[in-house]
């Protein structure tokens, strides 16, 4: 099996098959062939009061009914075996689906991860394999806050400078990485300038 179906789908189908199995077994129990084939009138002596011609056709019809019922039961029995086969296959598929579900994900070792994210703080040579790991290190080891905090406080400082306000009045409790404020300021001012240019073009077009 190349691709395992979701175990919930397999489990639902298995329950449906089991329900069909129980229904057929119940029908087979309720309609026993022994009761249909019993003949209490066998081995009786000749009786002149009996119309044997009519009795012949009566038993013939009963025999045809019995044969028909036996064929129906045989068909149900075949369906029963097919259901049992389907249930066995579904149980195997369910086992495989559950094994895939609980299979542990292969994780790379520390040596296999390319660590291209370097801590910007002085005298700290830590390197990480993702931006998330680096930001967590900055927050925990250097009190630099997370990425969102740094951007928020840097924006507050730049806006305060533009408005002539005193930066020391701001409640900032993180330590920015070296050069972070200058870099963020350049990006922030460039973004503002681009917005102004877009607004001017929009006004001129109107």
C-alpha positions in Angstrom: 0.0 0.0 0.0 1.7 3.2 -1.2 -0.5 5.6 0.7 -2.4 5.0 3.9 -5.9 6.4 4.2 -6.8 8.4 7.3 -7.5 6.0 10.2 -10.9 7.7 11.0 -12.1 6.9 7.4 -11.0 3.3 7.7 -12.5 2.9 11.1 -15.9 4.2 9.9 -15.9 1.8 7.0 -14.9 -1.1 9.3 -17.8 -0.3 11.6 -20.3 -0.3 8.6 -19.0 -3.7 7.4 -19.3 -5.2 10.9 -22.9 -4.0 11.2 -23.7 -5.7 7.9 -22.0 -8.9 9.2 -24.1 -8.9 12.3 -27.3 -8.4 10.3 -26.7 -11.3 8.0 -25.7 -13.6 10.8 -29.0 -12.7 12.6 -31.0 -13.5 9.4 -29.2 -16.9 9.1 -30.1 -17.7 12.7 -33.7 -16.7 12.4 -34.3 -18.6 9.1 -32.8 -22.0 9.8 -32.9 -24.4 6.8 -33.6 -27.3 9.0 -37.1 -26.0 9.8 -37.8 -25.6 6.1 -36.7 -29.1 5.1 -38.4 -31.0 7.9 -41.1 -33.5 6.7 -43.3 -35.0 9.4 -45.4 -36.9 6.9 -42.6 -39.3 5.6 -42.9 -43.1 6.0 -46.7 -43.0 6.3 -48.7 -46.1 5.1 -51.1 -45.8 2.1 -54.4 -44.1 3.0 -57.3 -44.4 0.6 -58.8 -41.2 2.1 -55.8 -39.1 1.0 -55.7 -37.4 -2.4 -52.1 -38.3 -3.3 -52.3 -36.3 -6.5 -52.9 -33.1 -4.6 -50.4 -34.1 -2.0 -47.8 -34.6 -4.7 -48.2 -31.0 -5.9 -48.4 -29.7 -2.4 -45.0 -31.3 -1.6 -43.6 -30.2 -5.0 -44.5 -26.6 -4.3 -43.1 -26.9 -0.7 -39.9 -28.4 -2.2 -39.6 -25.6 -4.7 -40.0 -23.0 -1.9 -37.4 -24.8 0.1 -34.9 -24.8 -2.8 -35.5 -21.1 -3.4 -34.9 -20.4 0.3 -31.7 -22.5 0.3 -30.5 -20.6 -2.7 -31.2 -17.3 -0.9 -29.3 -18.5 2.2 -26.4 -19.6 0.0 -26.3 -16.1 -1.6 -26.3 -14.6 1.9 -23.6 -17.0 3.0 -21.4 -15.9 0.1 -22.0 -12.2 0.9 -21.1 -13.0 4.5 -17.8 -14.5 3.5 -17.1 -11.4 1.3 -17.9 -9.1 4.2 -15.5 -11.1 6.5 -12.8 -10.7 3.8 -13.4 -7.0 3.6 -13.3 -6.7 7.4 -10.0 -8.4 7.5 -8.5 -6.1 4.9 -10.0 -3.0 6.7 -8.5 -4.1 10.0 -5.1 -4.5 8.4 -5.4 -1.0 6.7 -6.6 0.5 10.0 -3.5 -1.0 11.8 -1.2 0.5 9.1 -3.0 3.9 9.2 -2.6 4.0 13.0 1.0 3.1 12.8 1.6 6.0 10.4 -0.3 8.3 12.7 1.9 7.5 15.7 5.1 7.3 13.8 7.7 9.7 15.2 8.9 12.4 12.8 12.6 12.1 12.0 14.4 15.1 13.4 17.7 16.4 12.2 20.6 16.4 14.6 22.3 19.6 15.8 25.3 18.8 13.5 23.0 18.5 10.4 21.4 21.9 10.8 23.0 24.8 8.9 23.4 27.6 11.5 23.4 30.8 9.5 21.7 33.1 12.0 24.4 34.7 14.2 23.7 36.6 17.4 24.4 40.4 16.8 25.5 41.2 20.4 29.2 41.7 21.1 31.2 38.9 22.6 28.4 36.4 21.9 29.2 33.9 19.2 26.0 31.9 19.3 24.7 30.6 15.9 21.3 29.1 15.1 19.5 27.4 12.3 16.4 29.6 12.2 15.3 33.2 12.9 12.9 31.9 15.5 15.6 30.3 17.6 17.8 33.4 17.3 15.0 35.7 18.5 14.3 33.4 21.4 18.0 33.6 22.4 18.0 37.4 22.1 15.0 37.6 24.4 16.2 35.2 27.0 19.9 35.9 27.1 20.2 39.6 26.2 16.8 41.0 27.4 16.3 42.1 23.8 12.6 41.2 23.7 11.0 39.4 20.8 10.9 40.7 17.3 7.5 42.3 17.7 8.6 44.1 20.9 11.8 45.5 19.2 9.8 46.8 16.2 7.2 48.4 18.5 9.6 50.2 20.7 11.9 51.2 17.8 8.9 52.8 16.1 8.0 54.7 19.3 11.6 56.1 19.6 11.6 57.2 15.9 8.2 58.9 16.2 9.2 60.6 19.4 12.4 62.0 17.7 10.3 63.2 14.8 7.9 65.0 17.2 10.7 66.5 19.3 9.8 64.4 22.4 12.2 63.2 25.0 13.1 59.5 24.5 13.9 59.0 28.2 10.2 59.5 29.0 9.3 56.4 27.1 8.9 53.2 29.1 11.3 51.0 27.2 12.6 47.9 29.0 14.5 46.0 26.4 18.1 46.2 25.1 18.3 46.6 21.4 21.0 44.6 19.4 23.9 46.8 18.2 22.9 48.8 15.2 19.3 47.7 15.3 17.8 51.2 15.8 19.7 52.8 12.9 18.8 49.9 10.6 15.1 50.0 11.6 15.1 53.8 11.4 16.3 53.7 7.8 13.7 51.1 6.8 10.9 53.0 8.6 11.8 56.3 6.9 12.0 54.7 3.5 8.6 53.1 4.1 7.1 56.5 5.0 8.7 58.2 2.0 7.4 55.5 -0.3 3.9 56.0 1.1 4.1 59.8 0.6 5.2 59.3 -3.0 2.3 56.9 -3.6 -0.1 59.4 -2.2 1.3 62.2 -4.3 1.0 60.1 -7.5 -2.6 59.2 -6.5 -3.4 62.9 -6.0 -1.8 64.0 -9.3 -3.7 61.3 -11.2 -7.0 62.5 -9.7 
